[in-house]
Amino acid sequence: MEPFKTLSATAAPLDMANVNTDQIFPARYIRKPRGPGYAPYVFHDLRFAEDGGARPGFVLNQPHYDGARILVADANFGCGSSREGAVYALQDYGIKAVIAPSFGDIFAANALKNGLLTVCLATEIAARLRAELATAKEPVMTIDLAAQRIAGPGGTELGFEIDPFDKECVLEGLNEIDLSLRHEAEIARFEINYRRQFPWLFGAAAK
């Protein structure tokens, strides 16, 4: 997956708490396999009316936040069902990082596995950032993962905490397969020794 180092981009304030995975990626689109083309489904029922027209009140439909790559939300973002498609849809739309006071546990785990950065900030700080983004002439934020710093649109500078292992994975673009391959030589040695020790398990004499 793509490494995340530093990102300076338009950020959109989503003043909604308890945004669930069905709101992020509606269940009726789950049949679609992983691949290009998930972007139209992100926040589909919040972005579009039943006739297919864009809802002008939804933040991602507003020209001021066109091309947003950062989302600043309220508490418990990504709660609800286990749905990795919610992460796919956000990423394919272009969202690289989500900032919120808290996240659904399964969503946060899926985000980590796919390189979508999730940053937890205190409720009042996240609210202040959303307020700044709502009034900023240029709603741009910078996230420096290595330094664990955020620069808000009003010049606000903030630090944030992240688990060291999670930080390494996102910085280096490492998924679970990549992490396993770091130990490829040790795995190969183990397999050779295991076959020698228990040859009958493999239907052949030890080599």
QUIBEL-V583190 format. One line per field, one symbol per residue. ss: DSSP state (A for helix, B for strand, O for the rest). phi: phi as a letter, one per 30 degrees, with the letter a starting at -180 (. if undefined). Layout:
# QUIBEL-V583190
ss: ???
phi: ???
This chain:
# QUIBEL-V583190
ss: OOOOOBBBBBBBBOOOOOOBAAAABOAAAOOOOOOOOOAAABOAAAABOOOOOBOOOOAAAOAAAOOOOBBBOOOOBOBOOOOOAAAAAAAAAOOOBBBBOOBOAAAAAAAAAAOOBBBBOOAAAAAAAAAAAAAOOOOBBBBBOOOOBBBOOOOOBBBOOOOAAAAAAAAAOOOAAAAAAOOAAAAAAAAAAAAAAOAAAAOOOOO
phi: .ddccbbcadbcdcdbchdcddddbeedcdddddlejdedcdhedddbdddjddddddedcdedcdiecbbcccdididjddbdeddedddddkdcabcadabdeddddddedciddcbcbeedddddddddddcddbdcbbccdedhbbcddcidcbcbcaeeddddddeciccddeddddcedddddddddddddbdddciaddc
